[in-house]
Amino acid sequence: MIDTRTIFKERAKRFPMSPGVYLMKDSGANIIYVGKASCLRNRVGSYFVLTERLNAKTRQLVSRIADIEYFVTSSEEEALVLELNFIKQYRPHFNIALKDDKSYPYIKITVNEEWPRVLVTRRLENDGSRYFGPYGSAFSTRQTIGTIKKIFPFRSCKTIRSGANRRPCLEYDMKQCPGPCAGRVDGNEYNNTIKSLLMFLEGRHGSVISRLESEMKKAATELNYEKATVIRDRINYLNRIISYQEITQRVSGTKDAIAFAREDEDVFVQVYFIRESRIVGREGYFLKNTRHEENTSIMTSFVKQYYSHAVNVPPAILLQYPIEDKPVIKNWLRSRAGHNVNIQVPAKGAKKELIKTVASNATQGLKAGKFKNISSKTDATSLLDELRHLLNLPQLPERIEGYDISNIHGHAAVGSMVVFENATPAPSQYRRFKINTVNQPDDFSMLKEVISRRFGQKFLNSPTAGYRLPDLILIDGGKGQVSSVVESISRAGHSEISIIGLAKENEQIFLPGVSRPVALDRTSPVLHLLQNIRDEAHRFALGYHRKIRSKQSFKSRLDDVAGIGPKRKRALLNKFGSLAAVINADADELTGVKGITPEIARRIKEIV
């Protein structure tokens, strides 16, 4: 029996390898914890390791989790800001240890000391130090310090300078401390670093970069190229980490930002709420009946439906795509809001970057939404039992394998196998096949090859396979495809495995030996599960097909010429523009290309 921990551990494997913020909710949909991650997949997955590895507080948190939502961000710095906004807004039980904001951590810089230190503290004191914050958690504060220490090395220890003969600590070797305790840096240089650090935390980023650029030029003038290189790298790193902070400064005020992602019939719309220059929340919505609609039409329909129910209409709305009847909709929104409403599709700048971030989250929401209704063992069992009943299967289809073929007129042909266990994808068990025996457009024969290889003894006995036999095989196709697979499965000695086909045209299910297809209601969760499996098999096959086709597209008759590798081939095509022009060039023109000898030129002329 699969417990909740296992379910969330598997869900976490589908989270993106991106920075972001995650919100953990209890059974009442209350947010009980907000966290920041540099990699959402790894961080969230770490909560669902063996219980004995967790402390008591984390065990209590995990025991109350009923759902997890996440926000993808463009940087860790954005995630830090967003984490703090959410903590202030929701006051989650597991984030707040004390009753007021004084419990939040701050960055403290002891500017009153000869060699200032940078520390994390929860106490604000009138001691002459500079304080920055508050921050969302001690963990995120230390992460911030770790980030800025790569740009502005400073001392954190209490060790007082004791002479040049002292051996510096490990932080010096890691270039995160300039080593004042061992006399490796003079006071002026160290204080300049602290001044730059203070300017950075105050948001004076342009001044910091100008200061560093001056130091870099000075070092280069003095022929201290090693120091100049170090400063250059710090400038580049600084530019990367302040990019989102600049966006938040420019995308100011109160507005909504709307973008969506679509795949086949599925459209997921994401709405971000920016209030007083802070992202304070978001909502997501699935839309129906969008298969043949243009992006403009989808956006128009959503804006009208959404704001007909919205309590508050902001003075500005940023959109991913333009809308139809814009003047009419603007007047309608003005009458509802009592103020003018500016509707804009950003073409560049910070607003465009914000829309890209919203669209990225919409893509993740679309993927997650396909499996959201199957989030517990009970739901999965009920769904699979209904599938077994509807198709009269001999056993509960706990393991379903989906297969598909992708090719263009028989070229670059590949097959895919995807695996769903308890109605949930198991990507680590996916398998792809390059078709070896079929050189013409024949999906039936290609399917036979894939099935024969999957259920052949070589695959089943492979020590790295470790896959048990499926309870159900799903094929993208109708009667012909199903018959091909039945024949291959029987020949392999596994005729006990159930097989079905799902034809895309009418979304009908085909069973072996049954003349009439099974038609399920379009809203049926069972049909949605089967569609997800089929579409996932199609996506996986298409991705592999494109990869192979891309490699093959770079092949040409030049590949058959001895002495021509990728570099010389690229040089020839860059020089002459096409294979035909290379062949038509005379020997003198060919030898004018770097690396082409008279002998290689002769061989090229021989391929005409």
N, C-alpha and C positions, 0 to 999 in steps of 0.2 A: 504493500500500500504506500502511495506517495504522499508525504506530508506537505504542509504549506511551505516549509523551508526549501524542499526540493523544487517545488513549483516556482518559487521566486528566484531560486538559483538558476533555473533554466530560462526564466524570463530575462534575467540580467544578461544572459549570453547574447540576447538580441539587442541590447542597448548599444548605442554608438560608442566608438573609441574616441570620444570627443570630450572637451571640457564642458562643464555644465553644472546645474543645480538639480538636486532630486528632493522630492517631497514625499514623505512617508505618511500614510493615512491609516486610521483605524477603521473598524467595521461601520462606524457612523459617518464615514467620509471626513472626519476631522483630521487636520494636518497635525501630526504629533512630532514630526522631526523634519528639519530642513538642513541639507548638507551640500557642500561644494565638492567637486571632484575635478581633477585634471584629466581623468579618464572615467567616464560614467560607468562603462561596463565593468571595469576592474573594481572600482570603489564600491558600487552597489553589490556586486557579487561577493565582496569580502564579508558582508554581514551574514552570509548564509553558509559559512564554513562550519566545522564541527563545533558544537555548543561549548565544549570545554575550552576552546580558544578565546571565547568572548568573556568580557567582564560582566558583572551582575547587571549593571545598568543597560548594557547593550543587549543582554539576553532578554531583559524585560521589554525593551523596545521591539526587538524582533518578534517576540511572542504576540505583540499587539498589531503587527502590520497586516493590513487587509488589502492594500493597494499601494503602488508606487508610481508617481508621475515624475517626469523629468523635463528640464529645459536645456536644450543645447545652446551653448554660447560660443562666441568666436574666439574667446581667450579665457584664461584662468582669471584675469583681472576683471573681466565682465562678470564671470561667475561669482567672484567675491562680492562685488557690488550688489548683484541680484540676490545673493544669499542673505545679505544684511537687510535688504528691503523686505524680503519675505519674513524674516525673523521678526522684524519690527511690526509687520502687518498682522501676522498670524499668532505670534507668541506661542509657538509650539511647546508642549509640555516638556519634551525631552531636550529642548535647546536652552531652556531657562533654568538656571540653578538658583538664582536669587530673585528678589522681587522687582528690582529697578535697574535702570540702565548702568548703574555703577558696577554691576556685576560683569559688564562687558569688558573685554580686554582692550588695552590701548598700547600704542607704540610710544616708548619713552626714550628721549635722547638727552643724555646728561651733559648739556652744553656748558654747565658750570664747572665741569671737570677739565683738567689739563688735556687729557686724552679722552674725549667724549665716547661713551658707550651707547649702544642701541639695545633696548630691552623690551620685554613684554610685561605689562603690569595691569592690575585691576584697580589700583588705587591712584586717584588724582591728588597730588600733594603740591603744596606751594613751596617747592624746593629749588626753583630756578631752572628746572628741566623743561624741555619742550615736549608736549604730548600731542599725539595724533590718534584719531579714532572717534567713537568706539568702533570696534570690529565685531563681526558676527560670532566668532569663537576663537579660543586660544589657538586651536589648530590652524585656522585660516590666517590668523595674525602671524604665526610663526612662518607659514608659507609665504606671506608677503615679505617678511624680513629676509627669508631665504632668497627670494627673487631679487630684492634690491641689493643684497650683499654681493651678488654677482657683478653688479655695476659699480657700487660704491663700497669697496672693502672697508670694514671697520672692526674694532675690537668689541667683544662681548664679555670678556672675562674681567675679573677684578684685579688681575695682576698688574702691579705698578712697575714701570720701567726700571730695570735693574742692571742695565749695561749691555754693551754690544757683544759681550762674550756669551750671553745667555742663549740657549737653543730655543728657537721659536716653536710654537705648537703646530699641530697638524693643520689647523685652519690656515696658517701661513703657507704651507706647502700646497694647499688647495686653492690658493690665491683669493681667499675670502677674508683675510686679515693682513694688513701691511706689516705686522710685526713690530709695533712700537715697543713692546716689552723687551725686545732684543736689539733695539736701536736700528732697525732696518728701514725706518722712515723718519724724516724730520718733522718738526711740529707744524711748519707752514703747509707742507704737502698734505699732511693728515687733516688739518683744519679746513683746507680747501675741499677735500673730499666730503667732510661733514657738511660744509656749506652747500655743496651741490646736492647732497642727500636731502637737506632741509628744503631746498628749492623744489626738488622733485615731489616731496610729500605735500608741499603747498600748492602743487599744480602748475608751477612755473616751468613747464617742460621745455619751452623754446629757449629760455635762458640757460637751462642746464645743458642742452645740446650745444649752444653757442660757446659756453664755457669749456666743454669737453673738446670741441673742435679747435679752440685756441690752444689748449694744452697739447693736442695732437700735432698741430702745425709747429709748435715750439719744439716738441721732441724731435720731429723730423728735421727741423733746421739744425738742431744740435747733433744730428746724425744718430740719435738714439731711436733706431727703427723698431727695436723690440718693444719699447714703451709706446711708441706711436701705434703699433699694431694692436696692442692691448687696448688702448683708448678707442681705436677705431671699432674693435669688436664690441666694446661697451656701448658705443653710440648706436650701432646696428641693433643690439639687443634692446636698448632703451626705446628705439623707434618702434620695435615690435610690440613691447608690452604696454605702451601708452596709446596705441592705435584706437582701442575701444574707448578709453577715457576721452579722447578728442571727439569721438562720435557722440558720446552722451552730452558733451558740452554744446555741440552744434545742433543736435536733434533735441531742442529744448521745448518747454511748454507742455501743453496738454493735448493729446491726440490719440487716435487709434491707428494701428498699422495692421493691414490685412493681406494675407497671401494664402495660396492653397497649393496642394499637390494632388496629382491625379494619376491613376493607373487603371486602364480599361474603364469599367463602370464606376470605379470608386473615386470619390473626390473628398478630400479632407481640408477644411478651411480653418486657418489659425488666426485668431484676433489677439493682438498684443495691446495692452492698455498702458499708455505713458501719461503719468499725471505729475505735473510740476517737475518735469525733466527726469522722472524716475520710472522705470518699468515696475509696475505694481502687481501685474497679474496677466492672465491670458485665458482664453476659452477656445475650444475646438468643436467643430461641427462636421458631421458627415452629410452629404447631399445625395439625393436619389435622382434617377432618370437623367443622367448627364452624358450618356455614351456618345451622342452625336452633336453635342453642343460645343460651340466655340468658347475659348477662355473668356472673352469679353462678355458673352451671354451669361456664363456661370457667375462671373463677378457681379454683374448687374443684378441678377436674380438674388444673389446672397445679400447684397447691400440693401435692397428693398425689403426683403423678409426680415433681416436682422434688425434694422433700425425701426421697423414698424413695432417691434416689441421692446426696444431698448429704452430704459428709463432715462439715461443721460446720453446726450449726443455731444461729442467734443467739438471744439471750434475747427479742428483739422482732422482729416482722414487721409492716410497714406495707403495707396493700393498697389498691388503687384501688376494688375492689368487695368486698362481704361474701361469705363462703363458707358453703356448706351444712355441716351437721353439725359446727359449730365446736367444741363440747365434746369430741367424739370425736377430732377432728383434733388438738386441743390436748393431749389425753392421749397420743396416739400420738407427737407430736413430743417431749413430755416424756420418754417412755420411750427415744426415740432419742438425745436430747441429754443426758439426765442432769440437766436443770434445767427450771424452768418456762419456758414460751414464751408471751409475750403477743402476741395477734393483734389488730390494730386497723385500722379504716378511719377515718382522720382526717377530721373534719368541718370543722375550721378551724385557723387558726394556721400555725406554721412547718412542721409535719408535712404539712399539707394542701398547702402550697406545694411541698414536696419531691416529693410524689406527682404534682403537676402537671408538674414538671420531668421526672420519669421518664416520664410519659405523653407529653410532648412529644417526648422522645427515641425512644419507641416508635413514634410516628407517622413520624418520619424514618427509623427502621429498617425500617418496613414498606415505605415508598417505595423505599428503597435495595435492600431484599432482593429485590424483584421483578426487578431487573436484575443482581443480584450474580453470577449464574452466567454472565453474558455480559460478562465483564470484559476479554477480550482479543480481538484480531483473529482468532486461530486458532479460538477458541470460536465467535465470530459466524459465521465462514465455514462452519464445520462444521454449525452449526445451520441456516443458510440453505440450505446444500446439501441437507440432509435435507428441509427444507421443499420445495425444488424437486423432489426425487425423489418424495416422497410425493404431491404434487399434480400431478406431470408438467408442471411449468412449463417454458417454452421457455428461460429464462435464470435466473441467480441473482438472487433478489429483494432486491437491495441497498437499494433504496428502496421502502418500503411506505407507502401512504397509507390511513388508516382514516377512515371517514365514519359519522356518526350524525345522527339527527333528534331534536329534543326539542320537545314542545308539549303543551298541555292542550286537548283537543277542538279542535285547529286554532288555538288562540289563542297568541300570543307564540311563534310557531313559529320555530325556528332550526336551522341545520345546522352541523356541525363537520367540520374536516379536521385530522387529526394526522399527523405524519410520523415514521417510524422509518427511520434510515439505519444500515445494518450492525447491525440488531437493537437499536439504541439510539435513544431519543427525541431529536428535534431540535426543541425547543419554539419556537425562533426562526422556524420555518417553519410553525407551526400557523396555521390560518386559520378564521374563523367567518363564517357567512352568515346574514343575516336574511331569512327567506322573504318574498318580495314578491308572488308570483303565485297562491298557494294560500291560500284563506280557510276551508277546511274540513279536518277530520281525514283527511288522505290522505297517508300517509308515502311512498307510491310516487311521487306527483307532486312532493312536496317533495324527494325524493332526485334526481329528474330535474332539478329546477331547480338544485340545488346542483352536480351534476355538469356540467350545461350551462354554468354560470357558471365553474366551475373550469377547464374545458377549452375555453372560448370564446376567441376571438382577443383580446378585450379584456383578459382576465386574462393570457394567455400573452405578450402584447406589452407588458404593463405594465413600465416600467423598474424598478419597485420589487419586482416579483414574484421574478424570478431563480430560479424553481424548475424543475428539470428534470422530465420526465415520469416517473411512477412505473413500476417494474417489476411491481408488484402492487397492486391495490386491494382492501381488506377492508371489507365492509359488515356492519353489525350487522343480521342478519336471515337469511331463508331464500330460497326460490326466487323469490318475488314481488319482493323487493328486488333480488336479483341480476339478474333479467330487466329491471327498470327501468333499472338502471345500464348494462347491456349495450346497451340501445337508445340511451341518451343518449351513451355513448362512441362507438358506431358513427356516430351522426349527427354527432358532432364530428370524425370522421375519425381516430380513434385506436383502432381495433378490435384493434390488436396488443397492447394492454395486458391483462394477465391480471386476472381478477376472481373473487373468492370471497366467500361469505357465511358468517358464523359465528352460528348460532342459539343463543340463550342457554339455551333450555329443556333441550335434551339435549346441548349443546356439540358439535353436528354441523356439518361443513363442506359447503357447497353450491357446486357448480361449474356454470357455464353449460352447458346442453344435456345434463347428466348427471342421470338420474332419481333415482339412489340417492345419499344423502349419504355423505360420508367420516367415519367415526368413529375418532378417535385415542384411544389409551390416556390416561386422565385424568392420569397422571403424566408424559406425554410433554413434553419441553422445547419441542417445536414447538408443541404446543397451548397451553402456558403463554405463549409469545411472542405467539401470535394473540390469546389472551385479554387479555393486557396491552394490545395495540393497540386492541382493541375497547373495553375498559373505559376506556382513556384518552380515546378519542373520545367515549364516553358522558359521562365526567366533564367534558370540555371543553364539550360541547354543553349539558349541564345547568347548568353555571355561567353560561353566557351567557343561557340561557332564564330562569333565576331573576333575573338582573339586569334583563332587559327586563320580566318580569312585575312586579317590584318597582316599576319606574317607572310601569307602567300601572295598578297598584293604587291609586296616588295620584290618578288621574284621576277626575273626576266631572262631573256636569252643570254644576257651577259653573265649570268650565274654559271653557264656552261663553258665559259672561256677560262682556260687554265691561267692562273696568275692574277685573276681579278677577284678580289674579296670585297666586302662591304664598303671599305674606305675608298678604294679606287672606283668602284661602281658609282658611289655617291658623287665622287669628283667628276666623273664623266657626265652624269645626268645633270649636275649643277652647271657644267660648262655648256652642254648642248641642248638641254631642256627636255629631251625625250629620247627613247630608244631608237626611233627612226632616224633622228638627227645624228645620233652616234654612229649608226651603221652607214649613213650616207656621207659622213665626214671622210676626207682622205687621210692617208697615213701621217702626213706632216701635221695636220690639225690634231690628230689623236695624240701624237707624241708631244704636243705642246701642253698636254695635261700632266700635272705632277704624278710621277709613278708609272706612267705608261711608256714602256720601252718600245723600240721598233719591232721586237719579236711579239710583244703583246698586241701591238697595233695590227700586225699581220694576222694574228689569230682572230681578232675582232672582224677583220674584213672577210675572213673565211666563213663566218656564220651567215653571211648574206644569202 
